[in-house]
Amino acid sequence: MVFALVALVVLALLGAVHRYVWRRFVGDTTAPGSRLRRAGTVAAFVLPLLSVGAMTSGRVGAPFWLQQVLAWPGFLWLACLLYLTLALLVGEVVRPVLLRILARRDTARAGAESGTSSGTPAETSGTPTEVPGETRPRTEELVKSGSAGVSAPSDAVARTASDAPSPVAEPEAEPVKEPSAATPAPHPSRRLFVSRVVGGAAAAAGLATVGYGAYGVLRGPSVRRITVPLAKLPRAAHGFRIAVVSDIHIGPILGRAHTRRIVDTINATSPDLVAVVGDLVDGSVADLGSAAEPLAALRARHGSYFVTGNHEYFSGAEQWVDHVRELGLVPLENARVEIAGFDLAGVNDIAGETEGQGPDFGSALGDRDRGRAAVLMAHQPVVIHDAVEHGVDLQLSGHTHGGQLWPGNLLAELANPTVAGLERYGDTQLFVSRGAGAWGPPVRVGAPSDITVVELASRQA
């Protein structure tokens, strides 16, 4: 019942977001009935269906080829939807500012045009225009001629009338043609113009962000290096290097080539030990076993070790444990081994509790010599308090992806004690890797993928 309610809320939210994105990118910028509007409306229905198919096809047992077909467009659209929506929300702040600026500009332009079209006073006063080269009689002359006799005024008037220029006929004003209803406006309206500018800028920003984030994932993880001092580490183990890799997420999108890039990157660091800290795969051994085969080429002086993550329990954990063992990795299922100078322990992921295979700290750490340093491999950072209780010196974890898609890191902080990096809890240090792959959208923004070489340091050195 609770799951159904949550699903309904999520679907309603997705529907509302898609409606908003359609309105801003399609409804506000295209003409009703146009090809662009029809295409945008079809996309608004098809893309979310592809996303739902990408998220559910693996869970319902769809053929692997179908999972691959749905994964690329479906998961990429989810990333695009996130950053297009964020860009549009920023545009909501810019939109009224642009409208106000354009309104002021149009008002100033209209005032300037009305001032120039009013004309000069001579043109509007109605005073007859003098003909060049012709002299009209002045008032004083008319008065003098009138005092000389009775006939003088009439002669002057007659002479004046005969000499006066004939009135110049003014040209008839041409009738103003009313614009035809079928004639389109020469420029789009102010609101349409702003909608197109804001929508275009939002599309460019959102798609560029997704493109850059996808490039970072497909390029492969970078290498980080940190030094972690351990009080109990003997001098002989000073400088011991552990290549920590988590959340590889081999699946319908990231396949064999992705695994090969990670293996080559790890081997280039020449580590003493490789720690694969869960979430290796998103699929069954039957579908992804060949994509994981490059792991057999991992090279480390003290070997490569593996613990399960929550995604292994969605993909057949027992089969994957057996498969990685065949590839030469050592699974630590609530177990411990002694390495030169310290104990290396590993516990199952807490997702295994539903199958009776959850973490067992007693089996992994209960009977060890606490005078020796202990390094624990545990997929999820939330078990740090169990690690503190059992005297672990350093816990290596993943799971968070560092948030993967900003602002996802804010949500990850709510569910995990540490999202990425090294932090101390009592006498125990916790290191959380951002991971080497990506789940869902093959995109990372603000949380680049990495492989971390952890160099142990002895305080006795």
Secondary structure as the mmCIF struct_conf table of DSSP 4:
data_model
#
loop_
_struct_conf.conf_type_id
_struct_conf.id
_struct_conf.beg_label_comp_id
_struct_conf.beg_label_asym_id
_struct_conf.beg_label_seq_id
_struct_conf.end_label_comp_id
_struct_conf.end_label_asym_id
_struct_conf.end_label_seq_id
HELX_RH_AL_P HELX_RH_AL_P1 VAL A 2 TRP A 22
HELX_RH_PI_P HELX_RH_PI_P1 ARG A 23 GLY A 27
TURN_TY1_P TURN_TY1_P1 ASP A 28 THR A 29
BEND BEND1 THR A 30 THR A 30
TURN_TY1_P TURN_TY1_P2 PRO A 32 GLY A 33
HELX_RH_AL_P HELX_RH_AL_P2 ARG A 35 THR A 56
TURN_TY1_P TURN_TY1_P3 SER A 57 GLY A 61
HELX_RH_AL_P HELX_RH_AL_P3 PHE A 64 THR A 116
TURN_TY1_P TURN_TY1_P4 SER A 117 SER A 118
HELX_RH_AL_P HELX_RH_AL_P4 PRO A 121 THR A 124
BEND BEND2 SER A 125 SER A 125
HELX_LH_PP_P HELX_LH_PP_P1 THR A 127 VAL A 131
TURN_TY1_P TURN_TY1_P5 PRO A 132 GLY A 133
HELX_LH_PP_P HELX_LH_PP_P2 ARG A 136 ARG A 138
HELX_RH_AL_P HELX_RH_AL_P5 THR A 139 SER A 147
BEND BEND3 ALA A 148 ALA A 148
BEND BEND4 VAL A 150 VAL A 150
HELX_RH_AL_P HELX_RH_AL_P6 SER A 151 ASP A 163
BEND BEND5 ALA A 164 ALA A 164
HELX_LH_PP_P HELX_LH_PP_P3 PRO A 165 SER A 180
TURN_TY1_P TURN_TY1_P6 ALA A 181 ALA A 182
BEND BEND6 THR A 183 THR A 183
HELX_LH_PP_P HELX_LH_PP_P4 PRO A 184 ALA A 185
BEND BEND7 PRO A 186 HIS A 187
HELX_RH_AL_P HELX_RH_AL_P7 ARG A 190 ARG A 219
STRN STRN1 SER A 222 LEU A 230
TURN_TY1_P TURN_TY1_P7 ALA A 231 LYS A 232
HELX_RH_3T_P HELX_RH_3T_P1 ARG A 235 ALA A 237
TURN_TY1_P TURN_TY1_P8 HIS A 238 GLY A 239
STRN STRN2 ARG A 241 VAL A 245
STRN STRN3 ILE A 250 ILE A 250
BEND BEND8 GLY A 251 LEU A 254
HELX_RH_AL_P HELX_RH_AL_P8 ARG A 256 ALA A 268
TURN_TY1_P TURN_TY1_P9 THR A 269 THR A 269
BEND BEND9 ASP A 272 ASP A 272
STRN STRN4 LEU A 273 VAL A 277
BEND BEND10 GLY A 278 GLY A 278
STRN STRN5 VAL A 281 VAL A 281
BEND BEND11 ASP A 282 GLY A 283
HELX_RH_AL_P HELX_RH_AL_P9 VAL A 285 LEU A 288
TURN_TY1_P TURN_TY1_P10 GLY A 289 GLY A 289
HELX_RH_3T_P HELX_RH_3T_P2 SER A 290 ALA A 297
TURN_TY1_P TURN_TY1_P11 ARG A 301 HIS A 302
STRN STRN6 SER A 304 VAL A 307
HELX_RH_3T_P HELX_RH_3T_P3 ASN A 310 PHE A 314
TURN_TY1_P TURN_TY1_P12 SER A 315 SER A 315
HELX_RH_AL_P HELX_RH_AL_P10 ALA A 317 GLU A 326
TURN_TY1_P TURN_TY1_P13 LEU A 327 GLY A 328
STRN STRN7 VAL A 330 PRO A 331
BEND BEND12 GLU A 333 ASN A 334
STRN STRN8 ALA A 335 ILE A 339
TURN_TY1_P TURN_TY1_P14 ALA A 340 GLY A 341
STRN STRN9 PHE A 342 GLY A 346
HELX_RH_3T_P HELX_RH_3T_P4 ILE A 350 GLU A 355
TURN_TY1_P TURN_TY1_P15 GLY A 356 GLY A 356
HELX_RH_AL_P HELX_RH_AL_P11 PHE A 361 LEU A 365
TURN_TY1_P TURN_TY1_P16 GLY A 366 ASP A 367
BEND BEND13 ARG A 368 ARG A 368
TURN_TY1_P TURN_TY1_P17 ARG A 370 GLY A 371
BEND BEND14 ARG A 372 ARG A 372
STRN STRN10 ALA A 373 MET A 377
BEND BEND15 HIS A 379 GLN A 380
HELX_RH_3T_P HELX_RH_3T_P5 PRO A 381 VAL A 383
HELX_RH_AL_P HELX_RH_AL_P12 ILE A 384 GLU A 389
TURN_TY1_P TURN_TY1_P18 HIS A 390 GLY A 391
BEND BEND16 ASP A 393 ASP A 393
STRN STRN11 LEU A 394 SER A 397
BEND BEND17 HIS A 399 THR A 400
HELX_RH_3T_P HELX_RH_3T_P6 HIS A 401 GLY A 403
BEND BEND18 GLN A 404 GLN A 404
STRN STRN12 LEU A 405 LEU A 405
TURN_TY1_P TURN_TY1_P19 TRP A 406 PRO A 407
HELX_RH_AL_P HELX_RH_AL_P13 GLY A 408 ALA A 415
BEND BEND19 PRO A 417 PRO A 417
BEND BEND20 VAL A 419 ALA A 420
STRN STRN13 GLY A 421 TYR A 425
TURN_TY1_P TURN_TY1_P20 GLY A 426 ASP A 427
STRN STRN14 THR A 428 VAL A 432
BEND BEND21 ALA A 436 GLY A 437
BEND BEND22 TRP A 439 PRO A 442
STRN STRN15 VAL A 445 VAL A 445
BEND BEND23 GLY A 446 ALA A 447
STRN STRN16 ASP A 450 SER A 458
TURN_TY1_P TURN_TY1_P21 ARG A 459 GLN A 460
#
